Each structure stands twice: as C-alpha cells, then as structure tokens.
Amino acid sequence: MAEESRELVVLMTKGADHELSSVAFTIACGGISAGLKVCAFLTSSAVDLVRRRGIEMTHAQPFDPLKTLIEDFMKRGGQVVACPPCVKSRGYTQEDFIDGVTIAGASVIHEKFKAGAASLSF
C-alpha cells in the first residue's frame, strides 16, 4: 500500500515589503520538492502578495523573484488560500487575485491540522 503524501501548511503574514514573504514561498516550494502537499495560507498583508499587480513587487536577494516562486509553487500543485477578512478589509475581490488563489477561511487549514498536517509560520 502506497504511503499518503504528508501535508504542510505555511501560514504567511508578511507582505511585499518584507523578505520573509520570499523565504516563506521558497520553503513552501521546497516542501513540494520533498514530496509534501503544501498549502500557503495568506493573512494580513500577505494577501497583497498574490494580487495581479502586487505579485511583481518583491524580489528579495538572493531569492528568486516572488512572482517566479509563486508561479512555480502553484504550477507544482501548491494551494494558495487567502483569508476572507484580510481580503475584505483591503477592499479586494476574487478578481484582484492571480488565477488559482482561493478566498477561504481558517477552517480549510484546521481540517488539514486535524488530519495531521505540519505547519510553519512566517
């Protein structure tokens, strides 16, 4: 019987003005490379990272540009979930985000935790 893939939730709170946003997506991509199913849960100013124009704003050296990291993450099956109150407080709607971003509450990650997912916070 094949072993099921383990899950990792990467909780992100930092926006385009902070290098930890690039660190978080670098580690999230590494999780996929390691065989984990990875979900990035974006709260606070991290929701700005996946706005259609916002994704172009961050390139913290020596990391790849944030756009490259996020596109790679999503292309390889990474799930991106944006916190509804954080989205609403900024006046954003689904149309403001790049394709593939889901606006959903913390219940999404709570279900993953109940099933044994590990977590990292940035």
N, C-alpha and C positions, 0 to 999 in steps of 0.2 A: 504494500500500500504506500503510495507516494505521500511524503510529508507535505502538509499545507504550508503555504508561504506565511511567514510571520508578518505582523503589521507594525508600522511605526507612524506615530502622529507627531508632526513637527509643528508646534504652536509658535506662531510668529507675531510679534507686536511692533517691530521696528519698521519704519518706512524708508523711503528712498534717501533720506538724509543720514542714514546710519549704515556702517559697513556690516553690521550683524544680519542685515537682510540678505546680503550676498553670502555670508557664512552659512546662514540657515538653508538657503537653496543649494549651496554646494554640498552640504551634509545630506540633504534630502536626496539629491542625485546619487550620492554615494550609497545611500540606503537601497536605492533601486538596483545599483550595480551589485550590491551584496545579496540581492535576491529577496529583499523585503518589499511588501506592498506599502507605499508611503502616501500619506495624506498630509498636505500642508493646510493648517487651519489658521487663517489670517484674521487678526483682531486689531483694534486700534488703528494706528497709521499704516500698518502693514497692508490694509486693503488697498492703499494707494499703489502698491507695487504692481498690481495686475489691471490697473486702468489702461485703456487703449493708448493714451499718450504718456501715461506715467511710467510704463514699462521701459521707456527709452532713457529714463533719467539717471539711472545708477550704474556706475562702473567703479567699484572699489578695487584698486590694485592690491594684490596681484591676481585677484579672482577674474573669471570671465565676466563679460558684461551681464548684468542682471537679466536682460532680455534673452540672451543665449542660455543662461541657466534655467530660466522658467520654461522656455520653449523645449529644451532638452528634457526637463522634468516631466512635462505634460506629454510629450511625444512618446516617452517610455512608459506611460501608464500612471504617472503621478496624478493624484487627485488634489485639486485646489478648491477649498471651501472658504467663503468669506462670511464673516459674522454679520447677520442682518442688522442689529442695532448700530454697528460701526459703519455699515454701508449707508443706512438711513440718516445717521447724524451728519454725514458729509454730503447729503443730497444726491447720492449716486443711485442709479438703477442698473438692472442687468445689462442694458445697452452700453453702459460706461466701461464694462469689463471686456477683456480679451475672451475669445471663444474658449469654452471649456471650463470656465470658472462657475462654480455653483454657489448661490447665496443660500446658506442653511445654518441653522442654529447649532449650539453645542451638543444637542442630542446625537448628532452624527458622530462626534468623537467619543461621546460617552458610551455609545454602543460598541465602538472599537475597543475602548478600555475594558468594558465588561467581557469582551471576547479575548482579552489578554494582550492587547496592543501595548507596546512600549511608547514612551513619549520623551520628547526633547523640547525645551522652550528657549526661544530667543527673543 
